[in-house]
């Protein structure tokens, strides 16, 4: 597979769409729990697709906190990695690491 280095403008446009997708997931009372570049696809039309919902957690209350961790260690929030707390904020952390 050929690697393609993104220009900053292109990366920010993709990140904006990715953030909108993650906000949509959260708005449907879900936590993805494994957001990372490997779980982001770009189709031929340039649409961003978040994939692999195998670790997804559905919650009814806005303040859900799980006491176990799943996901990819390099993208997990410190709280999730230390097995203390996991919430929708952990997806925001994973998005920031993905941008980095």
N, C-alpha and C positions, 0 to 999 in steps of 0.2 A: 504494500500500500504506500502510495506516495504521500509524504508529509507536506503540508501546506502551512506556512507561517502566515497568520492573519495580520493585516494592518490594524492599527488601533481603532480606526473608524468602523471597520468591518466587525472587529471583536465586540465593540460596544453595541452595535446594532443587534448582533446575535445575543449578547448578554441581556439587552433590554427585552427581547422576545422571550428569552429563557426565564427571566424574572416574572414576566407577565404569566407565563405558563405555571410557574411555581405558585404564584399568588392565586391562580385559578384552582390549583390543587388544594391549597389551604382553605380557600373559600368554600370548597365542597367537603370540609371537615376531614381532610386526609393529610397525612404526613408521608412523604415519599420514602424517606430514610435511607436512600442510596443515590442521591444526586451526585453525579460526577460526569466528566466528559464522555466516558464510554456509554452513558445512558442518555446521551443527547444525540439525536440524528437530525440531519438537514436533508429534506427531500429535494427532488429535482427542481421544484418551484422555489426553493429557498425557505420553505416553511420549517420552523423548529419543532421537533417532536421529542417530548420527554418519554422515555421508554423504561421498561423493566420495573414494574410495580410489585415485584415479588415480596419486598419487605414493607410495602405500604401498610400504614395503620389508619384505620378509620376511627374517628373519635366523635363523641356527641357534645362534649363540653369544650369550650375554646381553650381551656387551660389543662390539656392532657399532658401528663408526664409519665413516661415509662421508666422502669428501673432496670431495663436490660438493654444491651446494645446490639445493633446489627449494622451492616453496611460495610463500606470500604474504609479502613483505618485512616488513610491519608486525607479523607474528606469529612471525617466525623468531627463533630464539635467536641471540645474538651470534656464537656459534661457527659456526652454520650460515650465517649471513649473510656472515661473513668467509671462507667457503669453507675452513674448517679442519677442523671436526668436526661430525658429525651423529649423534646417538644417540637412544635413547628419552627421554632427559632433555630433548631439544628439544621433544617433545610436551608435557611438563610445563610448559615455558616458555610455549608457545602457549596452554595452558589458563589460565595466570595472566594473560596479556595479554587473553584473552577475558573473564575475570572483571572485569578492570579496566575 
